[in-house]
Amino acid sequence: MFGARDLSEIATALTDIGLSHLKLPSLIGLSFFAHSASRRVLEKSNYVLERSTTHHGGDVVIYRIRR
């Protein structure tokens, strides 16, 4: 099982691949509102809260990071 530190490092590495190597203009992260650990991983990876919405009947938050 992965720990919080491992997940933050993985999220940061994948973000770097997407923005730097693949030259994508932005990436999003989607998390259920109640899942604070996932939200913290995105925040530690410099994603910014963009909005709240519903997805498949659940309350979610959308985070985004731009190049």
Rosetta blueprint (number, residue, H / E / L):
1 M L
2 F L
3 G L
4 A H
5 R H
6 D H
7 L H
8 S H
9 E H
10 I H
11 A H
12 T H
13 A H
14 L H
15 T H
16 D H
17 I H
18 G H
19 L H
20 S H
21 H H
22 L L
23 K L
24 L L
25 P L
26 S E
27 L E
28 I E
29 G E
30 L E
31 S E
32 F E
33 F L
34 A L
35 H L
36 S H
37 A H
38 S H
39 R H
40 R H
41 V H
42 L H
43 E H
44 K H
45 S L
46 N L
47 Y L
48 V E
49 L E
50 E E
51 R E
52 S E
53 T E
54 T E
55 H E
56 H L
57 G L
58 G E
59 D E
60 V E
61 V E
62 I E
63 Y E
64 R E
65 I E
66 R E
67 R L
